[in-house]
């Protein structure tokens, strides 16, 4: 198959620009792989599809307010910095994307406020920079002046509300530059009802990098390489996953975390696991996921689990029924 086989038409007005008023108010398209059918439901009904012996796997990575705006000395033009990951033990050196990059060569400094600045100390092969920060602790500065890194298809500036809503209720370990969006639907009540249905919960961590937005630039997609992302699974969570009758992964990041640990035999490390049709899943048996952009690694992962024909037919149904797409949109449960 070619990358163009994983395309679909999406009217722009179906791309959700804001979250629903209530976290758990999304619609949920339920796919039944055994019968090749689907049904239109609501996310609040998720616990009805869980059963004793299930393990619901949640990515607890916390999104950093990792977008910063500053200026070069006395220059008026705005410089945008998007932090990716720390590269030094003291967290004062970070790999980052900088725009406009042509104005930020090695040695250039960007000032964010009176207490916080950064100097470009090196440049990477893909145009990213390594910045050395001065002044405040980076995490404290991000909490003070950072902006939530909403994805590029949300065509508005972030707001104060995004600090809460572009974050799962179970987020703990800071490090992501994008939300594990399938988890955004959950509330404490839904988690309690999931446990009441007999499902166990397992928290894993995969820090989502900018590679989640990286387009696949070749028709022979099997040659594509994902960016590495850091993951970890605690001993108790791995025990729940291994003993489960069915592993229900919440989001593509949870899928990749569980499958990476199974394939590598390591509960922590770095992974660039690329899952596409033909992949043999070792542990994951079901998945909750949002709707994804066409021709992306995320859509290929969904097709690997649900089947390409069924997935794309379900996507066409979702478009016809006016589901809301992408990060703040509706979701799909694959059984």
C-alpha positions as CSV (number, residue, x, y, z in Angstrom):
1,X,0.0,0.0,0.0
2,X,1.0,3.6,-0.5
3,X,0.6,6.6,1.8
4,X,-2.1,8.0,-0.6
5,X,-4.2,5.0,0.4
6,X,-4.6,6.6,3.9
7,X,-6.3,9.8,2.8
8,X,-9.8,11.1,3.3
9,X,-11.7,14.4,2.7
10,X,-12.4,16.5,5.7
11,X,-14.3,19.8,5.6
12,X,-12.3,22.4,7.6
13,X,-15.3,23.3,9.7
14,X,-15.2,19.8,11.3
15,X,-11.8,20.5,12.9
16,X,-12.6,21.3,16.6
17,X,-11.2,24.7,17.6
18,X,-12.1,24.5,21.2
19,X,-13.0,21.7,23.7
20,X,-16.6,20.8,24.5
21,X,-18.1,22.6,27.5
22,X,-17.8,19.4,29.6
23,X,-14.9,17.1,29.3
24,X,-16.9,13.9,28.9
25,X,-19.5,15.3,26.4
26,X,-17.8,14.0,23.3
27,X,-19.4,11.6,20.8
28,X,-17.8,8.2,20.5
29,X,-17.8,6.1,17.3
30,X,-17.6,2.4,18.4
31,X,-15.9,0.0,15.9
32,X,-16.5,-3.7,16.3
33,X,-13.7,-5.4,14.4
34,X,-15.2,-8.9,14.6
35,X,-18.4,-7.9,12.7
36,X,-16.9,-5.0,10.7
37,X,-19.6,-2.7,12.0
38,X,-19.9,0.5,14.0
39,X,-22.3,2.4,16.2
40,X,-22.7,6.0,17.2
41,X,-22.5,6.4,21.0
42,X,-21.3,9.0,23.6
43,X,-18.0,8.9,25.5
44,X,-19.9,8.8,28.8
45,X,-21.0,5.3,27.8
46,X,-17.3,4.0,27.7
47,X,-17.6,2.1,31.0
48,X,-20.4,0.0,29.5
49,X,-17.9,-1.5,27.0
50,X,-15.4,-2.5,29.8
51,X,-15.4,-5.8,31.6
52,X,-13.6,-7.5,34.4
53,X,-10.1,-8.5,33.4
54,X,-9.6,-5.3,31.3
55,X,-6.7,-3.0,31.9
56,X,-7.3,0.6,30.9
57,X,-3.9,2.1,30.1
58,X,-3.5,5.9,30.6
59,X,-0.6,8.1,29.5
60,X,0.0,10.4,32.5
61,X,2.5,12.7,30.7
62,X,1.9,16.4,31.5
63,X,2.0,19.0,28.8
64,X,4.5,21.8,29.3
65,X,3.4,25.4,28.4
66,X,6.4,25.1,26.1
67,X,5.8,28.0,23.6
68,X,7.7,31.2,24.5
69,X,7.7,34.6,22.8
70,X,10.6,37.1,23.1
71,X,12.8,39.4,21.1
72,X,16.4,39.9,20.1
73,X,17.9,42.7,22.2
74,X,16.5,46.0,21.1
75,X,14.9,44.5,17.9
76,X,11.1,44.8,17.7
77,X,10.4,41.6,15.8
78,X,8.9,38.7,17.8
79,X,10.8,35.5,18.2
80,X,8.9,32.3,18.9
81,X,10.6,29.4,20.7
82,X,9.0,26.0,21.0
83,X,10.8,23.8,23.5
84,X,11.1,20.1,22.7
85,X,13.2,18.5,25.4
86,X,16.0,19.2,27.9
87,X,19.4,18.1,26.9
88,X,21.3,18.9,30.1
89,X,20.9,17.5,33.7
90,X,20.1,20.9,35.1
91,X,17.3,21.5,32.6
92,X,18.9,24.8,31.5
93,X,19.8,23.6,28.0
94,X,16.9,22.6,25.7
95,X,16.4,21.4,22.1
96,X,13.9,23.8,20.5
97,X,12.4,25.1,17.3
98,X,12.9,28.8,16.7
99,X,11.0,31.1,14.3
100,X,12.1,32.9,12.3
101,X,15.2,30.7,12.3
102,X,17.2,32.9,10.0
103,X,17.4,35.5,12.7
104,X,18.7,33.2,15.3
105,X,22.1,31.9,14.4
106,X,24.5,30.4,16.9
107,X,25.5,33.0,19.5
108,X,22.2,35.0,19.2
109,X,20.2,35.8,22.3
110,X,16.5,36.1,22.8
111,X,15.1,38.0,25.8
112,X,11.7,36.8,27.1
113,X,11.4,39.2,30.1
114,X,13.6,40.9,32.6
115,X,14.4,37.7,34.4
116,X,14.7,35.1,31.6
117,X,16.7,34.8,28.3
118,X,18.3,32.2,26.1
119,X,21.3,32.0,23.8
120,X,21.6,29.7,20.8
121,X,24.6,27.4,21.4
122,X,24.2,24.9,18.5
123,X,22.1,24.0,15.5
124,X,20.8,20.5,14.6
125,X,20.5,18.7,11.3
126,X,16.8,19.4,11.0
127,X,17.0,23.1,11.8
128,X,16.3,22.8,15.5
129,X,18.5,24.8,18.0
130,X,19.9,24.0,21.3
131,X,19.4,26.9,23.7
132,X,21.1,27.7,27.0
133,X,18.8,29.6,29.3
134,X,19.8,32.2,31.9
135,X,18.0,33.7,34.8
136,X,15.0,31.9,36.3
137,X,14.5,28.1,36.5
138,X,13.1,27.0,33.1
139,X,10.1,25.3,34.6
140,X,9.3,28.2,36.8
141,X,9.5,30.5,33.8
142,X,7.3,28.3,31.7
143,X,4.7,28.4,34.4
144,X,4.9,32.1,34.5
145,X,5.1,33.2,30.8
146,X,4.8,30.0,28.7
147,X,1.9,29.3,26.4
148,X,0.2,26.0,25.8
149,X,1.5,24.4,22.5
150,X,-1.8,24.0,20.7
151,X,-1.4,22.1,17.4
152,X,-1.2,24.1,14.2
153,X,-4.7,23.1,13.0
154,X,-6.2,25.0,16.0
155,X,-6.2,28.5,14.4
156,X,-6.3,30.7,17.5
157,X,-4.0,31.8,20.3
158,X,-4.1,29.7,23.4
159,X,-6.2,31.0,26.3
160,X,-6.0,30.6,30.1
161,X,-8.7,27.9,29.8
162,X,-6.3,25.8,27.7
163,X,-4.0,25.4,30.7
164,X,-6.6,23.1,32.2
165,X,-8.4,21.7,29.1
166,X,-5.3,20.8,27.0
167,X,-4.2,18.6,30.0
168,X,-5.7,15.3,31.2
169,X,-7.1,15.0,34.7
170,X,-4.5,12.3,35.5
171,X,-1.4,14.2,34.1
172,X,1.5,13.9,36.4
173,X,4.9,13.6,34.7
174,X,5.8,16.9,32.9
175,X,7.5,16.5,29.6
176,X,5.1,16.5,26.6
177,X,4.8,19.2,23.9
178,X,1.4,17.9,22.8
179,X,-1.4,16.4,24.8
180,X,-2.2,12.6,24.6
181,X,-5.6,13.7,23.4
182,X,-7.7,10.6,23.9
183,X,-7.2,11.1,27.6
184,X,-8.7,14.6,27.5
185,X,-12.2,13.2,27.7
186,X,-11.8,11.5,31.1
187,X,-13.1,12.8,34.3
188,X,-12.7,11.4,37.8
189,X,-16.3,10.1,37.6
190,X,-15.6,8.2,34.3
191,X,-12.5,6.6,35.8
192,X,-14.5,5.5,38.9
193,X,-17.1,4.0,36.7
194,X,-14.4,2.2,34.6
195,X,-13.1,0.6,37.8
196,X,-16.7,-0.2,38.9
197,X,-17.1,-2.1,35.6
198,X,-14.2,-4.3,36.7
199,X,-11.3,-2.7,34.8
200,X,-8.0,-2.0,36.3
201,X,-6.1,1.2,35.6
202,X,-2.4,1.3,34.6
203,X,-0.5,4.6,34.3
204,X,2.3,4.8,31.8
205,X,4.4,7.7,30.6
206,X,5.3,8.7,27.1
207,X,6.4,12.3,26.6
208,X,4.9,13.4,23.3
209,X,7.4,15.1,21.0
210,X,7.0,17.3,18.0
211,X,7.3,14.1,15.9
212,X,3.6,13.6,16.5
213,X,3.0,16.4,14.0
214,X,5.8,15.3,11.6
215,X,4.3,14.6,8.1
216,X,5.3,11.4,6.3
217,X,7.0,12.7,3.1
218,X,7.2,9.6,1.0
219,X,4.7,7.3,-0.6
220,X,6.6,4.2,0.5
221,X,5.8,5.0,4.1
222,X,7.5,1.9,5.5
223,X,10.9,3.7,5.1
224,X,9.7,6.6,7.3
225,X,11.4,7.0,10.7
226,X,9.7,8.5,13.7
227,X,11.4,10.8,16.2
228,X,12.5,9.1,19.4
229,X,10.3,9.7,22.5
230,X,11.0,8.9,26.1
231,X,8.7,6.3,27.9
232,X,8.5,4.5,31.2
233,X,6.1,2.0,32.9
234,X,6.2,1.4,36.6
235,X,6.5,-2.1,37.9
236,X,2.9,-2.2,39.3
237,X,1.5,-0.9,36.0
238,X,3.4,-3.4,34.0
239,X,2.1,-6.2,36.2
240,X,-1.5,-5.0,35.6
241,X,-0.8,-4.9,31.8
242,X,0.8,-8.4,31.7
243,X,-2.0,-10.0,33.7
244,X,-4.9,-8.4,31.9
245,X,-7.3,-10.4,29.8
246,X,-7.6,-7.4,27.5
247,X,-5.4,-4.3,27.3
248,X,-7.5,-1.2,26.4
249,X,-5.0,1.6,25.5
250,X,-6.2,5.2,25.8
251,X,-4.6,6.9,22.8
252,X,-1.9,6.1,20.3
253,X,0.8,7.1,22.8
254,X,-0.3,4.4,25.3
255,X,-0.4,1.9,22.4
256,X,3.2,2.7,21.4
257,X,4.4,2.7,25.1
258,X,2.9,-0.8,25.8
259,X,4.0,-2.3,22.5
260,X,7.5,-0.8,22.8
261,X,8.0,-2.2,26.3
262,X,6.8,-5.6,25.0
263,X,9.0,-5.5,22.0
264,X,12.2,-4.2,23.7
265,X,11.7,-6.1,26.9
266,X,12.4,-2.8,28.8
267,X,9.9,-0.9,30.9
268,X,11.7,2.4,30.2
269,X,13.8,3.9,27.5
270,X,13.4,5.7,24.2
271,X,11.2,4.5,21.3
272,X,10.6,5.4,17.7
273,X,8.3,2.4,17.1
274,X,6.3,3.0,13.9
275,X,3.1,0.9,13.8
276,X,1.4,0.5,10.4
277,X,-0.9,-2.2,8.8
278,X,0.7,-5.6,9.1
279,X,2.1,-5.0,12.6
280,X,1.4,-7.8,15.0
281,X,0.2,-6.4,18.3
282,X,1.7,-8.2,21.3
283,X,-0.3,-6.7,24.2
284,X,-2.9,-4.1,23.1
285,X,-6.3,-5.6,22.3
286,X,-8.5,-2.4,22.1
287,X,-8.0,1.3,21.9
288,X,-9.8,4.6,22.5
289,X,-8.5,7.3,20.2
290,X,-9.4,10.6,18.7
291,X,-9.7,11.1,14.9
292,X,-6.4,11.8,13.2
293,X,-5.1,13.7,10.2
294,X,-4.9,11.9,6.9
295,X,-1.6,10.5,5.7
296,X,-0.1,10.5,9.2
297,X,1.6,7.9,11.4
298,X,-1.3,8.1,13.9
299,X,-3.9,7.2,11.3
300,X,-1.6,4.3,10.1
301,X,-1.5,3.0,13.7
302,X,-5.3,3.0,13.9
303,X,-5.5,1.2,10.6
304,X,-3.1,-1.4,11.9
305,X,-5.4,-2.2,14.8
306,X,-8.8,-1.8,13.2
307,X,-8.1,-2.6,9.6
308,X,-7.6,-0.1,6.8
309,X,-10.9,-0.6,5.0
310,X,-13.0,-0.5,8.2
311,X,-11.1,2.5,9.6
312,X,-11.5,4.6,6.4
313,X,-15.1,3.7,6.1
314,X,-15.7,4.7,9.7
315,X,-13.9,8.0,9.1
316,X,-16.2,8.7,6.1
317,X,-19.2,8.0,8.3
318,X,-17.8,10.3,10.9
319,X,-17.5,13.1,8.4
320,X,-21.0,12.5,7.1
321,X,-22.4,12.6,10.6
322,X,-20.5,15.8,11.5
323,X,-18.2,14.4,14.2
324,X,-15.6,16.9,15.5
325,X,-12.0,16.0,14.5
326,X,-8.6,16.1,16.0
327,X,-7.3,17.2,19.5
328,X,-10.4,18.8,20.9
329,X,-12.8,16.7,18.9
330,X,-14.7,13.4,19.3
331,X,-13.3,9.9,19.8
332,X,-13.4,6.4,18.5
333,X,-13.4,3.1,20.5
334,X,-11.9,0.2,18.7
335,X,-13.0,-3.2,20.1
